[in-house]
Every structure is written in C-alpha cells, then in structure tokens.
C-alpha cells in the first residue's frame, strides 16, 4: 500500500485536490440554487472527511485538517475568475482531468487496493453531492434529485476513473 510520502509534491497535490474538485464540479453542474448549493458544499466537505475512517493511508491524509485547507486554497484560483458558466466548465474539466491523473499515479506508485479505495472515494463524493439537494424545486417541492448536469459530470468521472 502506498503512503503520501511515495509521491512528489506535485503528484500529492493532484491526489489531495481531486476529491474537492469532484465535489465542487458536481455541485456547480447541478445549479441547485443558494440553499441547495450550501447543502451540496456541506456534503462535499463531509464526504471528503470520510477518508479519516478509511484504512488507506492516502485517504486518511487527504482528510487531515492541514491537507483540507491546502486543497481548498489550491482550488480557489480556479473559481476566482469568470462567470458561472466558465467556472462550471473549468471545474468539471479540472475534476475529470485530475481524477484520471490521480488514478494513473496510483497505478504507477500504489497497489490495486489503493486504486480501488481512491476510486470508490471519488465516486462516493460525487454521488453524495449529486443527491444532497433537489434541482429545480420550489422550497423543496418538486424538482429532481440528480439533475442532468450532475449525471453528465458523474459519467465524466466514471470515464476518467476507467
């Protein structure tokens, strides 16, 4: 099993930021309004924190408080500039790209168990965020649980994970 020390700083940045990028990409893909976006942001953060419970050293480190702050700081630059549509597309592209890169890194330097654990972790983050709030509802009435945009992003994630 690989440990965080097996990766260069640039490689670790990819592993560390990808779960956050996935959560943000799914959240912005849904455009669920202010309340829904807050629910999805909270769900994203709590899903990333689930790594603490893992037996995998990489996931445990990703969920470390210092690592969480560093990952969020790194991603702020992505969402800082541009209109919503531009940020949405940039975030989705980044999440898919980073997910693919992270899996390639783990296949090179980790074990099959690392790849499986990390892939499941990313899928969990994406699915939990997609299901956190209804899109298109009026005060929780109506709407759909997982929007078309979220479904597209989840498919992109699956493609990136292989």
C-alpha positions as CSV (number, residue, x, y, z in Angstrom):
1,X,0.0,0.0,0.0
2,X,1.3,3.4,-0.9
3,X,1.7,6.3,1.5
4,X,1.6,10.0,0.9
5,X,5.4,10.1,1.1
6,X,5.7,8.0,-2.0
7,X,4.6,10.9,-4.1
8,X,6.3,14.1,-5.2
9,X,4.7,17.4,-4.1
10,X,3.1,17.9,-7.5
11,X,1.7,14.4,-7.5
12,X,0.4,14.8,-4.0
13,X,-1.3,18.0,-5.0
14,X,-3.2,16.0,-7.6
15,X,-4.3,13.3,-5.2
16,X,-5.2,15.8,-2.5
17,X,-7.2,18.3,-4.6
18,X,-9.1,15.8,-6.7
19,X,-11.8,14.8,-4.2
20,X,-12.6,18.5,-3.6
21,X,-12.6,19.2,-7.3
22,X,-15.1,16.4,-7.9
23,X,-17.4,17.7,-5.1
24,X,-17.3,21.2,-6.5
25,X,-17.7,20.1,-10.1
26,X,-20.8,18.1,-9.2
27,X,-22.2,20.9,-7.1
28,X,-21.8,23.5,-9.9
29,X,-23.1,21.1,-12.5
30,X,-26.5,21.0,-10.7
31,X,-27.1,24.7,-10.3
32,X,-29.4,24.0,-7.3
33,X,-29.9,27.5,-6.0
34,X,-28.5,29.0,-2.9
35,X,-29.8,26.6,-0.3
36,X,-29.1,23.5,-2.5
37,X,-25.6,24.7,-3.2
38,X,-25.0,25.1,0.5
39,X,-26.2,21.6,1.1
40,X,-24.0,20.3,-1.7
41,X,-21.0,22.2,-0.4
42,X,-21.5,20.8,3.1
43,X,-22.0,17.3,1.7
44,X,-18.8,17.6,-0.4
45,X,-16.8,18.6,2.7
46,X,-18.2,15.9,4.9
47,X,-17.7,13.3,2.1
48,X,-14.0,14.2,1.9
49,X,-13.7,13.9,5.7
50,X,-14.9,10.3,5.4
51,X,-11.3,9.5,4.5
52,X,-10.5,9.6,8.2
53,X,-12.4,6.4,8.6
54,X,-10.5,4.6,5.8
55,X,-7.8,2.0,6.3
56,X,-6.0,3.6,3.4
57,X,-3.1,6.0,4.4
58,X,-3.6,8.2,1.4
59,X,-7.3,8.8,2.1
60,X,-6.6,9.4,5.8
61,X,-4.0,12.1,4.9
62,X,-6.3,13.7,2.4
63,X,-8.9,14.2,5.2
64,X,-6.3,15.8,7.5
65,X,-7.2,19.3,8.5
66,X,-4.0,20.8,7.1
67,X,-4.4,18.9,3.8
68,X,-8.1,20.1,3.6
69,X,-7.0,23.7,3.9
70,X,-4.2,23.3,1.3
71,X,-6.5,21.7,-1.2
72,X,-9.2,24.4,-0.8
73,X,-6.6,27.1,-1.2
74,X,-5.3,25.5,-4.4
75,X,-8.8,25.3,-5.9
76,X,-9.7,28.9,-5.1
77,X,-7.8,30.1,-8.1
78,X,-9.9,28.0,-10.4
79,X,-13.2,29.6,-9.2
80,X,-11.9,33.1,-8.6
81,X,-12.3,34.4,-12.1
82,X,-15.1,34.2,-14.7
83,X,-18.8,33.9,-14.9
84,X,-20.7,30.9,-13.6
85,X,-20.8,29.1,-17.0
86,X,-17.0,29.5,-17.4
87,X,-16.3,28.4,-13.8
88,X,-18.7,25.5,-14.1
89,X,-17.0,24.2,-17.3
90,X,-13.5,24.8,-15.9
91,X,-14.3,23.0,-12.7
92,X,-15.8,20.0,-14.5
93,X,-12.8,19.8,-16.8
94,X,-10.4,20.0,-13.9
95,X,-12.2,17.3,-11.9
96,X,-12.3,14.9,-14.8
97,X,-8.6,15.5,-15.7
98,X,-7.4,15.3,-12.1
99,X,-9.4,12.1,-11.5
100,X,-7.7,10.4,-14.5
101,X,-4.3,11.7,-13.5
102,X,-4.8,10.5,-9.9
103,X,-5.7,7.0,-11.0
104,X,-2.7,6.9,-13.3
105,X,-0.4,8.0,-10.4
106,X,-1.9,5.3,-8.1
107,X,-1.5,2.6,-10.7
108,X,2.2,3.6,-11.1
109,X,3.1,4.0,-7.4
110,X,0.4,2.3,-5.5
111,X,-1.4,-1.0,-5.3
112,X,-4.7,-2.2,-6.8
113,X,-6.2,-1.7,-3.3
114,X,-5.1,2.0,-3.4
115,X,-6.7,2.4,-6.9
116,X,-9.9,0.8,-5.7
117,X,-10.1,2.7,-2.5
118,X,-9.4,6.1,-4.2
119,X,-11.8,5.4,-7.0
120,X,-14.6,4.4,-4.5
121,X,-13.8,7.6,-2.5
122,X,-14.2,9.8,-5.5
123,X,-17.4,8.1,-6.6
124,X,-18.8,8.5,-3.1
125,X,-18.0,12.2,-3.0
126,X,-19.7,12.7,-6.4
127,X,-22.8,10.6,-5.7
128,X,-23.3,12.1,-2.3
129,X,-23.1,15.7,-3.6
130,X,-25.4,14.9,-6.5
131,X,-28.0,13.5,-4.1
132,X,-27.7,16.3,-1.5
133,X,-30.3,18.7,-2.9
134,X,-33.1,18.7,-5.4
135,X,-32.6,20.7,-8.5
136,X,-35.5,22.8,-9.9
137,X,-37.6,22.6,-6.8
138,X,-39.5,25.3,-5.1
139,X,-38.8,25.3,-1.4
140,X,-38.2,21.5,-1.6
141,X,-41.3,20.8,-3.6
142,X,-40.9,19.0,-7.0
143,X,-37.6,19.0,-8.8
144,X,-35.3,16.1,-9.4
145,X,-32.8,14.6,-7.1
146,X,-29.9,14.3,-9.6
147,X,-30.0,16.8,-12.4
148,X,-29.0,16.1,-16.0
149,X,-25.9,18.3,-15.5
150,X,-24.9,16.2,-12.4
151,X,-25.5,13.0,-14.3
152,X,-23.2,14.2,-17.1
153,X,-20.5,15.1,-14.6
154,X,-20.8,11.7,-12.8
155,X,-20.4,10.0,-16.2
156,X,-17.3,12.0,-16.9
157,X,-16.0,10.9,-13.5
158,X,-16.6,7.3,-14.4
159,X,-14.9,7.7,-17.7
160,X,-11.9,9.3,-16.0
161,X,-11.7,6.5,-13.4
162,X,-11.7,3.8,-16.1
